[in-house]
C-alpha cells in the first residue's frame, strides 16, 4: 500500500473507531462520562519510531483527563493521538464530562475491567482516587499521573508541566505586574481538592506575602472547571468587591470567565485579569484589554510526552533526568516527578504566534 493509502486507511480506521466507541459509551454509561477516542496506533505500520517498536505488541494505554469538555484537555488529547501513531500503541482517551472525583473513579473502574496495560490520570482529587488506583495496580496495571498528581503510593511517577513553586510564584508576579503591585485581587481556582491547583495556590500566597505587601487577596473561589460557573463567579466578584483590582485564574476556565465578566461590566483595563489558560481561549480578551497576561505550556506536548513515557515505562525504561524525548524535548526528573519545562506567557503582542 502506498504512503498516501496508509494515511487514508488510518483516518478511516480512526473515524470508524471513534464512532463505534462513542455509540457504545452512550449506551453503556448513562452519560456519566465519555470515551472521546480509542486510537489503535498499530493501524499505521509506518508510524513506529524504530523497527523494534514496529515489531512490538501494541500496548493499551488509557489517558484520563479531569474532564473531556475542558479545552485544555482536548489539546492534550491531540498530542496523545499523535503519540499513539508514533509508538504504534492503542490509546484510549476517556474521562468525565465535568470534573469530579466520583466520575473519574467510575471511568477507572471500567478501564480496569478492560484490562488496559497502563492508566495515566490527571487526578481530580489526590485522596479519593487512591483506592481505585491501588486496585488497578494489584491487578497488574501500571499507573502514572499527569497534569495533577495523587498520593505517591497510588502511582509510579508523575508527569508534571513545571515546578509548582516556579509556576505559583510566576503567576503572582504576573498579577502584581498587571496591577502595579497594589490593590485587592481574587483567585479563581478549579476544584478545591485538586492537588496541583492547591500547590500553585500555596506558592501564589507565599509570593504575595513575601514580595507584595500592598496587595491583598480577598477571596479564593472554585469554578470546578466549569466555564459557565467561571463567568458567573467573575460577575459576582466584580459586584461584591467594588475596589477589586484584579483576578488571577489558576485553572484554564478561570481567566476567560473573569475576562468575559470584566468586558461585560465595561471595566476592561481597570480590573486586570491574568492566569493559566490557552492562548486561543484568551486571544480576544488580550486584544481588547479585558485580560493582560495568559500563562501556560503546550498541553499538546504534555499529552504527547505522557504517552511517550508510558510506552517507554511499559517497555522497561524509567524516565531519566536530561532524557531527550522526540517531539517533547529534554525532560527533568526530580525524584518521582518528571518536569516537562517552563511556563510561557501570552500577551496581545505575541498571542498570534501560538495556536492551541
C-alpha positions as CSV (number, residue, x, y, z in Angstrom):
1,X,0.0,0.0,0.0
2,X,1.3,3.5,-0.8
3,X,2.1,6.0,1.9
4,X,-1.0,8.1,0.9
5,X,-3.1,4.9,1.0
6,X,-1.9,4.1,4.5
7,X,-2.7,7.6,5.7
8,X,-6.3,7.3,4.2
9,X,-6.7,3.9,5.8
10,X,-5.6,5.3,9.2
11,X,-8.1,8.2,9.0
12,X,-11.0,5.9,8.1
13,X,-10.0,3.5,10.8
14,X,-9.9,6.2,13.4
15,X,-13.2,7.7,12.3
16,X,-14.9,4.3,12.5
17,X,-13.4,3.5,15.9
18,X,-14.4,6.8,17.4
19,X,-18.0,6.4,16.1
20,X,-18.3,2.9,17.4
21,X,-16.8,3.8,20.8
22,X,-18.9,6.9,21.3
23,X,-22.0,4.9,20.4
24,X,-21.2,2.2,22.9
25,X,-20.4,4.8,25.5
26,X,-23.8,6.4,25.1
27,X,-25.5,3.1,25.6
28,X,-23.5,1.7,28.5
29,X,-22.5,4.5,30.9
30,X,-25.7,6.6,31.4
31,X,-23.9,9.7,30.2
32,X,-21.7,9.9,33.2
33,X,-18.5,10.0,31.2
34,X,-17.3,9.9,27.7
35,X,-14.8,8.0,25.7
36,X,-13.5,10.6,23.2
37,X,-11.4,8.2,21.1
38,X,-9.8,4.8,21.1
39,X,-6.9,5.0,18.7
40,X,-5.1,2.0,17.5
41,X,-1.6,3.3,16.6
42,X,-0.8,-0.1,15.1
43,X,-3.2,0.7,12.2
44,X,-0.3,2.6,10.7
45,X,2.7,0.3,10.5
46,X,4.9,3.0,9.0
47,X,4.4,5.2,12.1
48,X,6.6,3.4,14.6
49,X,9.9,5.1,15.5
50,X,12.1,2.1,15.1
51,X,11.9,-1.4,13.8
52,X,11.8,-2.8,17.3
53,X,8.8,-0.6,18.1
54,X,7.2,-1.6,14.8
55,X,7.5,-5.3,15.9
56,X,6.3,-4.9,19.5
57,X,2.8,-5.9,20.5
58,X,0.8,-2.7,20.9
59,X,0.3,-1.6,24.4
60,X,-3.2,-0.4,25.6
61,X,-2.7,2.9,27.4
62,X,-5.6,4.9,28.9
63,X,-5.3,8.7,29.3
64,X,-7.8,10.0,31.8
65,X,-8.3,13.8,32.0
66,X,-10.1,15.8,34.6
67,X,-12.9,16.5,32.1
68,X,-13.2,15.8,28.4
69,X,-15.1,19.0,27.7
70,X,-12.3,21.3,29.0
71,X,-10.4,22.8,26.1
72,X,-7.0,22.3,27.8
73,X,-7.5,18.5,27.8
74,X,-8.8,18.5,24.2
75,X,-5.4,19.8,23.1
76,X,-3.7,17.2,25.3
77,X,-5.7,14.6,23.5
78,X,-4.3,15.8,20.2
79,X,-0.8,15.1,21.4
80,X,-1.8,11.7,22.8
81,X,-3.3,10.8,19.4
82,X,-0.1,11.8,17.7
83,X,2.0,9.7,20.1
84,X,-0.3,6.7,19.6
85,X,0.6,6.8,15.9
86,X,4.3,7.3,16.5
87,X,4.7,4.5,19.0
88,X,2.2,2.0,17.5
89,X,0.1,1.7,20.7
90,X,-3.6,1.8,21.4
91,X,-4.5,5.0,23.3
92,X,-7.9,5.4,24.9
93,X,-8.9,8.9,25.9
94,X,-11.8,8.7,28.4
95,X,-12.9,10.9,31.2
96,X,-15.8,12.6,33.0
97,X,-17.9,15.1,31.1
98,X,-17.4,17.5,34.0
99,X,-14.6,17.5,36.5
100,X,-15.3,15.3,39.5
101,X,-13.6,12.5,41.5
102,X,-16.6,10.2,41.6
103,X,-17.0,10.3,37.9
104,X,-13.2,9.6,37.4
105,X,-13.4,6.6,39.7
106,X,-16.2,5.2,37.5
107,X,-14.0,5.7,34.4
108,X,-11.1,4.0,36.0
109,X,-13.2,1.0,37.2
110,X,-14.3,0.4,33.6
111,X,-10.7,0.7,32.3
112,X,-9.6,-1.9,34.9
113,X,-12.3,-4.2,33.5
114,X,-11.0,-3.6,30.0
115,X,-7.5,-4.8,31.2
116,X,-5.5,-2.0,29.8
117,X,-1.8,-2.0,30.3
118,X,-1.4,1.4,31.9
119,X,-3.7,4.1,33.2
120,X,-2.4,7.7,33.2
121,X,-4.8,10.0,35.1
122,X,-5.0,13.7,35.8
123,X,-6.4,13.4,39.3
124,X,-9.4,15.5,40.3
125,X,-8.8,14.5,44.0
126,X,-5.5,13.2,45.3
127,X,-7.0,11.1,48.1
128,X,-10.3,9.8,46.7
129,X,-8.7,8.2,43.7
130,X,-6.2,6.2,45.7
131,X,-8.3,3.1,46.4
132,X,-9.3,2.5,42.7
133,X,-5.7,3.2,41.5
134,X,-4.3,0.7,44.1
135,X,-6.9,-1.8,42.8
136,X,-5.6,-1.3,39.3
137,X,-2.0,-1.8,40.5
138,X,-3.0,-5.0,42.3
139,X,-4.4,-6.3,39.0
140,X,-1.1,-5.7,37.3
141,X,-2.0,-2.4,35.6
142,X,0.7,0.3,35.7
143,X,-0.5,3.7,36.9
144,X,1.1,7.1,36.4
145,X,-0.3,10.6,36.8
146,X,-0.1,13.6,34.6
147,X,-1.1,17.3,35.0
148,X,-2.4,16.7,38.5
149,X,-1.0,14.2,41.0
150,X,-2.4,11.7,43.5
151,X,-0.6,10.2,46.5
152,X,2.7,8.6,45.6
153,X,1.7,5.2,46.8
154,X,-1.0,5.0,44.1
155,X,1.2,5.6,41.0
156,X,4.7,5.0,39.6
157,X,5.6,8.6,38.7
158,X,4.0,12.0,38.0
159,X,4.4,13.8,34.6
160,X,4.3,17.5,35.7
161,X,4.3,20.6,33.5
162,X,6.6,22.8,35.5
163,X,8.0,23.1,39.1
164,X,5.0,24.0,41.3
165,X,7.0,26.7,43.2
166,X,8.2,28.3,39.9
167,X,4.7,28.4,38.5
168,X,2.9,29.7,41.6
169,X,5.4,32.5,42.2
170,X,5.4,33.3,38.5
171,X,1.6,33.6,38.4
172,X,1.7,36.0,41.4
173,X,4.3,38.1,39.6
174,X,2.1,38.5,36.6
175,X,-0.8,39.6,38.8
176,X,1.5,42.1,40.5
177,X,2.9,43.4,37.2
178,X,-0.6,44.0,35.8
179,X,-1.8,45.7,38.9
180,X,1.2,47.9,39.7
181,X,1.9,45.9,42.9
182,X,-1.0,47.3,44.9
183,X,-4.7,46.7,45.4
184,X,-7.2,43.9,46.0
185,X,-7.3,40.8,43.9
186,X,-9.2,37.4,43.9
187,X,-8.2,34.0,42.7
188,X,-10.4,31.7,40.7
189,X,-9.3,28.1,41.1
190,X,-10.7,24.9,39.7
191,X,-11.6,22.2,42.2
192,X,-10.7,22.9,45.9
193,X,-9.4,19.3,46.1
194,X,-7.1,19.3,43.1
195,X,-3.5,18.8,44.4
196,X,-1.8,20.7,41.6
197,X,-4.1,23.8,42.0
198,X,-3.7,23.8,45.7
199,X,0.1,23.6,45.4
200,X,0.2,26.5,43.0
201,X,-2.2,28.5,45.2
202,X,0.2,27.9,48.2
203,X,3.1,29.5,46.3
204,X,0.9,32.3,45.0
205,X,0.1,33.2,48.6
206,X,3.8,32.9,49.7
207,X,5.0,35.1,46.8
208,X,2.4,37.8,47.6
209,X,3.2,37.8,51.3
210,X,7.0,37.9,50.7
211,X,7.1,40.5,47.9
212,X,3.9,42.4,47.5
213,X,2.7,43.7,50.9
214,X,0.5,46.4,49.3
215,X,-1.6,43.7,47.6
216,X,-4.5,41.9,49.3
217,X,-6.0,38.5,48.4
218,X,-9.7,39.0,49.2
219,X,-11.2,35.6,48.2
220,X,-10.4,32.3,46.5
221,X,-13.4,30.9,44.6
222,X,-13.7,27.4,43.0
223,X,-15.1,27.1,39.4
224,X,-14.9,23.3,39.4
225,X,-13.5,23.8,35.9
226,X,-17.0,24.8,34.6
227,X,-17.0,27.6,32.0
228,X,-20.4,28.9,32.9
229,X,-19.7,28.9,36.6
230,X,-16.4,30.8,36.0
231,X,-18.3,33.5,34.2
232,X,-20.9,33.7,37.0
233,X,-18.2,33.9,39.6
234,X,-16.5,36.7,37.7
235,X,-19.7,38.7,37.8
236,X,-20.1,38.1,41.5
237,X,-16.6,39.1,42.4
238,X,-17.0,42.4,40.5
239,X,-20.3,43.1,42.3
240,X,-19.1,42.2,45.8
241,X,-15.7,43.9,45.7
242,X,-16.2,47.4,44.2
243,X,-12.4,48.1,44.7
244,X,-11.3,44.8,43.1
245,X,-8.2,45.5,41.0
246,X,-7.5,42.0,39.6
247,X,-8.5,38.4,39.1
248,X,-5.9,35.6,38.9
249,X,-7.1,32.3,37.5
250,X,-5.0,29.2,38.2
251,X,-7.1,26.8,36.1
252,X,-7.9,27.1,32.4
253,X,-11.5,28.2,32.6
254,X,-10.9,31.0,35.2
255,X,-9.2,33.7,33.1
256,X,-11.6,33.6,30.2
257,X,-14.6,33.6,32.6
258,X,-13.2,36.5,34.5
259,X,-12.2,38.4,31.3
260,X,-15.7,38.0,29.9
261,X,-17.2,39.4,33.2
262,X,-14.8,42.3,33.1
263,X,-15.7,43.1,29.4
264,X,-19.5,42.9,30.2
265,X,-19.0,45.3,33.1
266,X,-17.2,47.8,31.0
267,X,-14.1,47.5,33.2
268,X,-11.5,46.4,30.6
269,X,-8.1,47.8,31.6
270,X,-9.4,48.7,35.1
271,X,-9.7,45.2,36.6
272,X,-6.7,43.2,35.5
273,X,-7.0,39.5,34.5
274,X,-4.1,37.1,34.4
275,X,-3.7,33.3,34.8
276,X,-3.4,29.9,33.3
277,X,-5.3,29.4,30.1
278,X,-4.9,28.5,26.4
279,X,-3.8,31.4,24.1
280,X,-6.7,30.6,21.7
281,X,-9.2,31.0,24.5
282,X,-7.7,34.2,25.7
283,X,-6.8,35.9,22.4
284,X,-9.9,38.1,22.0
285,X,-9.7,39.2,25.7
286,X,-6.0,40.0,25.5
287,X,-6.5,42.1,22.4
288,X,-9.3,44.2,23.8
289,X,-7.6,44.6,27.2
290,X,-10.2,42.6,29.1
291,X,-7.2,40.4,30.1
292,X,-3.5,41.3,30.4
293,X,-1.4,38.1,30.6
294,X,-2.2,34.4,30.0
295,X,0.3,31.7,31.1
296,X,0.6,28.1,30.1
297,X,2.7,25.5,28.4
298,X,1.8,23.3,25.4
299,X,-0.9,20.9,26.6
300,X,-0.5,19.1,23.3
301,X,3.2,18.4,24.1
302,X,2.1,17.3,27.6
303,X,-0.3,14.7,26.1
304,X,2.4,13.5,23.7
305,X,5.1,13.3,26.5
306,X,2.8,11.3,28.8
307,X,2.1,8.7,26.2
308,X,5.8,8.6,25.2
309,X,6.9,8.0,28.8
310,X,4.1,5.5,29.3
311,X,5.3,3.5,26.3
312,X,8.9,3.5,27.5
313,X,7.9,2.5,31.0
314,X,5.9,-0.4,29.7
315,X,9.0,-1.4,27.8
316,X,11.1,-1.4,30.9
317,X,12.6,2.1,30.7
318,X,12.1,4.6,33.6
319,X,12.3,8.4,33.0
320,X,15.8,9.8,33.3
321,X,16.9,13.3,34.1
322,X,18.1,15.1,30.9
323,X,16.4,12.4,28.7
324,X,15.6,13.6,25.2
325,X,12.1,12.7,24.0
326,X,11.4,13.2,20.3
327,X,8.8,16.0,19.8
328,X,8.8,16.8,23.5
329,X,12.4,17.9,24.2
330,X,14.6,17.3,27.2
331,X,12.9,16.4,30.5
332,X,14.0,16.9,34.1
333,X,13.4,14.3,36.8
334,X,13.1,15.2,40.4
335,X,12.6,12.1,42.5
336,X,9.4,10.5,41.1
337,X,8.3,13.7,39.3
338,X,9.0,14.4,35.6
339,X,9.1,18.1,34.7
340,X,8.4,19.0,31.1
341,X,9.6,22.6,31.0
342,X,9.0,26.2,31.9
343,X,5.8,28.3,31.7
344,X,5.0,30.6,28.6
345,X,3.4,34.0,28.9
346,X,0.9,35.2,26.2
347,X,0.0,38.9,25.7
348,X,-1.7,40.8,23.0
349,X,1.7,41.4,21.4
350,X,2.6,37.7,20.9
351,X,-0.6,35.7,21.2
352,X,-1.0,35.4,17.4
353,X,2.2,33.3,17.3
354,X,0.5,30.4,19.1
355,X,-2.2,28.1,18.0
356,X,-3.5,25.9,20.8
